[in-house]
Amino acid sequence: MIEAVFKGFALSLLLIISVGPVVFAIFKQSINNGLAGGFSFVAGVLASDILWVVLANVFSSVMISLLNHQQAIGFCGSLFLVALGVYYLFFKKVHLKEDENKIVIRTRDHAKIALYGFLINTLNPGVIFFWLTTSTTIAAAESGDEHANRNRIIIFSTCILINTAVDVLKVLLAGKIRSKINERVVRLINKVSGLILIGFGVVLMVGVFYASRLSH
Protein backbone atom coordinates (compact mmCIF):
# COMPACT_ATOMS: atom_id res chain seq x y z
CA MET A 1 0.00 0.00 0.00
CA ILE A 2 2.79 2.43 0.89
CA GLU A 3 4.49 1.61 -2.41
CA ALA A 4 1.25 2.45 -4.25
CA VAL A 5 1.08 5.82 -2.48
CA PHE A 6 4.65 6.60 -3.52
CA LYS A 7 3.84 5.63 -7.10
CA GLY A 8 0.83 7.96 -7.04
CA PHE A 9 3.03 10.74 -5.64
CA ALA A 10 5.61 10.22 -8.39
CA LEU A 11 2.88 10.22 -11.02
CA SER A 12 1.47 13.47 -9.66
CA LEU A 13 4.89 15.12 -10.00
CA LEU A 14 4.75 14.50 -13.75
CA LEU A 15 1.46 16.41 -13.91
CA ILE A 16 2.62 19.20 -11.62
CA ILE A 17 5.83 19.99 -13.52
CA SER A 18 4.11 19.86 -16.91
CA VAL A 19 3.31 23.37 -18.14
CA GLY A 20 0.09 23.66 -20.12
CA PRO A 21 -2.81 26.05 -20.66
CA VAL A 22 -4.54 24.85 -17.48
CA VAL A 23 -1.82 26.38 -15.28
CA PHE A 24 -2.27 29.85 -16.73
CA ALA A 25 -6.07 29.52 -16.83
CA ILE A 26 -6.18 28.79 -13.08
CA PHE A 27 -4.36 32.02 -12.27
CA LYS A 28 -6.46 34.02 -14.72
CA GLN A 29 -9.79 32.71 -13.44
CA SER A 30 -8.74 33.28 -9.82
CA ILE A 31 -7.69 36.86 -10.51
CA ASN A 32 -10.72 37.72 -12.65
CA ASN A 33 -13.38 35.96 -10.57
CA GLY A 34 -11.82 35.61 -7.13
CA LEU A 35 -11.31 32.45 -5.12
CA ALA A 36 -14.80 31.13 -5.90
CA GLY A 37 -14.16 31.34 -9.64
CA GLY A 38 -10.77 29.69 -9.29
CA PHE A 39 -12.18 26.82 -7.25
CA SER A 40 -14.97 26.30 -9.81
CA PHE A 41 -12.36 26.05 -12.56
CA VAL A 42 -10.32 23.54 -10.55
CA ALA A 43 -13.51 21.50 -9.97
CA GLY A 44 -13.99 21.30 -13.75
CA VAL A 45 -10.39 20.14 -14.26
CA LEU A 46 -10.82 17.58 -11.46
CA ALA A 47 -13.98 16.18 -13.09
CA SER A 48 -12.10 15.89 -16.39
CA ASP A 49 -9.17 14.04 -14.79
CA ILE A 50 -11.52 11.62 -13.01
CA LEU A 51 -13.33 10.97 -16.29
CA TRP A 52 -10.11 10.14 -18.14
CA VAL A 53 -8.78 7.97 -15.30
CA VAL A 54 -12.01 5.93 -15.23
CA LEU A 55 -12.02 5.56 -19.01
CA ALA A 56 -8.33 4.64 -19.09
CA ASN A 57 -8.65 1.98 -16.40
CA VAL A 58 -12.13 0.59 -16.92
CA PHE A 59 -12.82 1.25 -20.59
CA SER A 60 -9.35 1.00 -22.10
CA SER A 61 -10.82 -0.05 -25.47
CA VAL A 62 -12.72 3.26 -25.56
CA MET A 63 -9.50 5.17 -24.90
CA ILE A 64 -7.67 3.29 -27.63
CA SER A 65 -10.45 4.08 -30.10
CA LEU A 66 -10.20 7.74 -29.07
CA LEU A 67 -6.49 7.68 -29.85
CA ASN A 68 -7.42 6.46 -33.32
CA HIS A 69 -9.22 9.80 -33.67
CA GLN A 70 -6.41 11.77 -32.07
CA GLN A 71 -6.08 14.09 -35.08
CA ALA A 72 -9.74 15.12 -34.94
CA ILE A 73 -9.57 15.60 -31.17
CA GLY A 74 -6.34 17.59 -31.51
CA PHE A 75 -7.85 19.78 -34.22
CA CYS A 76 -10.96 20.49 -32.12
CA GLY A 77 -8.83 21.15 -29.05
CA SER A 78 -6.54 23.54 -30.92
CA LEU A 79 -9.50 25.47 -32.34
CA PHE A 80 -11.00 25.70 -28.85
CA LEU A 81 -7.77 27.09 -27.39
CA VAL A 82 -7.30 29.58 -30.23
CA ALA A 83 -10.92 30.77 -29.95
CA LEU A 84 -10.54 31.29 -26.20
CA GLY A 85 -7.25 33.08 -26.74
CA VAL A 86 -8.80 35.44 -29.31
CA TYR A 87 -11.68 36.15 -26.92
CA TYR A 88 -9.42 37.02 -23.99
CA LEU A 89 -7.02 38.97 -26.21
CA PHE A 90 -9.57 41.17 -28.00
CA PHE A 91 -13.05 40.91 -26.51
CA LYS A 92 -12.88 40.13 -22.78
CA LYS A 93 -14.03 43.09 -20.67
CA VAL A 94 -12.43 43.64 -17.28
CA HIS A 95 -14.23 45.16 -14.30
CA LEU A 96 -12.08 44.38 -11.29
CA LYS A 97 -13.59 44.87 -7.85
CA GLU A 98 -11.08 45.77 -5.19
CA ASP A 99 -12.93 43.83 -2.49
CA GLU A 100 -13.25 40.17 -3.43
CA ASN A 101 -16.24 39.88 -1.07
CA LYS A 102 -18.16 42.11 -3.50
CA ILE A 103 -17.73 39.63 -6.35
CA VAL A 104 -21.04 37.93 -6.98
CA ILE A 105 -20.82 34.71 -9.00
CA ARG A 106 -24.17 33.16 -9.83
CA THR A 107 -24.76 29.43 -9.99
CA ARG A 108 -24.76 29.50 -13.78
CA ASP A 109 -21.45 31.41 -13.71
CA HIS A 110 -19.93 28.69 -11.53
CA ALA A 111 -21.23 26.11 -14.01
CA LYS A 112 -19.73 28.01 -16.99
CA ILE A 113 -16.33 28.36 -15.29
CA ALA A 114 -16.32 24.68 -14.29
CA LEU A 115 -17.30 23.70 -17.84
CA TYR A 116 -14.46 25.83 -19.16
CA GLY A 117 -12.01 23.97 -16.90
CA PHE A 118 -13.50 20.64 -17.91
CA LEU A 119 -13.25 21.35 -21.65
CA ILE A 120 -9.77 22.87 -21.65
CA ASN A 121 -8.48 19.75 -19.90
CA THR A 122 -10.63 17.18 -21.71
CA LEU A 123 -9.87 18.43 -25.22
CA ASN A 124 -6.12 18.20 -24.66
CA PRO A 125 -4.79 15.11 -26.50
CA GLY A 126 -1.75 15.16 -24.22
CA VAL A 127 -4.02 14.49 -21.23
CA ILE A 128 -5.63 11.51 -22.99
CA PHE A 129 -2.23 10.11 -23.92
CA PHE A 130 -0.88 10.65 -20.38
CA TRP A 131 -3.69 8.79 -18.61
CA LEU A 132 -3.80 5.97 -21.15
CA THR A 133 -0.04 5.33 -21.12
CA THR A 134 0.23 5.54 -17.33
CA SER A 135 -2.76 3.25 -16.79
CA THR A 136 -1.47 0.62 -19.21
CA THR A 137 2.06 0.83 -17.76
CA ILE A 138 0.80 0.47 -14.20
CA ALA A 139 -1.55 -2.35 -15.21
CA ALA A 140 1.38 -4.22 -16.74
CA ALA A 141 3.54 -3.65 -13.66
CA GLU A 142 0.76 -4.75 -11.30
CA SER A 143 -0.24 -7.83 -13.31
CA GLY A 144 -0.12 -10.98 -11.22
CA ASP A 145 -0.50 -9.06 -7.96
CA GLU A 146 -3.59 -10.13 -6.02
CA HIS A 147 -4.00 -6.53 -4.82
CA ALA A 148 -3.59 -5.03 -8.31
CA ASN A 149 -7.01 -3.33 -8.42
CA ARG A 150 -6.60 -1.88 -4.94
CA ASN A 151 -3.12 -0.60 -5.77
CA ARG A 152 -4.32 1.08 -8.97
CA ILE A 153 -7.11 2.82 -7.07
CA ILE A 154 -4.60 4.07 -4.49
CA ILE A 155 -2.09 5.18 -7.15
CA PHE A 156 -4.54 7.21 -9.22
CA SER A 157 -6.44 8.55 -6.20
CA THR A 158 -3.18 9.77 -4.67
CA CYS A 159 -2.11 11.33 -7.97
CA ILE A 160 -5.39 13.19 -8.49
CA LEU A 161 -5.63 14.33 -4.85
CA ILE A 162 -2.09 15.76 -4.85
CA ASN A 163 -2.55 17.41 -8.24
CA THR A 164 -5.86 18.97 -7.11
CA ALA A 165 -4.26 20.17 -3.87
CA VAL A 166 -1.53 21.91 -5.89
CA ASP A 167 -4.21 23.52 -8.10
CA VAL A 168 -5.98 24.77 -4.97
CA LEU A 169 -2.68 26.27 -3.77
CA LYS A 170 -2.38 28.06 -7.14
CA VAL A 171 -5.84 29.55 -6.61
CA LEU A 172 -4.91 30.72 -3.10
CA LEU A 173 -1.65 32.21 -4.39
CA ALA A 174 -3.54 34.08 -7.10
CA GLY A 175 -5.90 35.35 -4.39
CA LYS A 176 -2.94 36.80 -2.48
CA ILE A 177 -1.63 38.50 -5.62
CA ARG A 178 -5.08 39.78 -6.57
CA SER A 179 -5.23 42.32 -3.72
CA LYS A 180 -2.08 44.00 -5.06
CA ILE A 181 -3.10 44.52 -8.69
CA ASN A 182 -5.37 46.90 -10.59
CA GLU A 183 -7.56 46.71 -13.70
CA ARG A 184 -4.70 47.66 -16.02
CA VAL A 185 -2.64 44.72 -14.77
CA VAL A 186 -5.64 42.38 -15.07
CA ARG A 187 -6.18 43.51 -18.67
CA LEU A 188 -2.52 42.74 -19.32
CA ILE A 189 -2.90 39.30 -17.68
CA ASN A 190 -5.92 38.59 -19.89
CA LYS A 191 -4.02 39.56 -23.02
CA VAL A 192 -0.97 37.49 -22.04
CA SER A 193 -3.26 34.54 -21.23
CA GLY A 194 -4.92 35.00 -24.61
CA LEU A 195 -1.56 34.93 -26.37
CA ILE A 196 -0.53 31.82 -24.41
CA LEU A 197 -3.77 30.03 -25.32
CA ILE A 198 -3.36 30.97 -28.97
CA GLY A 199 0.25 29.79 -28.84
CA PHE A 200 -0.69 26.42 -27.35
CA GLY A 201 -3.50 26.08 -29.89
CA VAL A 202 -1.26 26.86 -32.86
CA VAL A 203 1.49 24.50 -31.67
CA LEU A 204 -1.11 21.76 -31.17
CA MET A 205 -2.58 22.41 -34.63
CA VAL A 206 0.85 22.29 -36.28
CA GLY A 207 1.58 19.02 -34.47
CA VAL A 208 -1.72 17.56 -35.69
CA PHE A 209 -0.97 18.73 -39.25
CA TYR A 210 2.48 17.14 -39.36
CA ALA A 211 1.17 13.95 -37.72
CA SER A 212 -1.45 13.66 -40.45
CA ARG A 213 1.19 14.23 -43.14
CA LEU A 214 3.43 11.52 -41.69
CA SER A 215 0.57 9.03 -41.45
CA HIS A 216 -0.08 9.31 -45.20
Secondary structure, DSSP 8 states (H G I E B T S, - for coil): -HHHHHHHHHHHHHHHH---HHHHHHHHHHHHHHHHHHHHHHHHHHHHHHHHHHHHHH-HHHHHHHHTTHHHHHHHHHHHHHHHHHIIIII------SSGGG----HHHHHHHHHHHHHHHHT-HHHHHHHHHHHHHHHHHHTT-TTHHHHHHHHHHHHHHHHHHHHHHHHHHHHHHHTT--HHHHHHHHHHHHHHHHHHHHHHHHHHHHHHHHT-
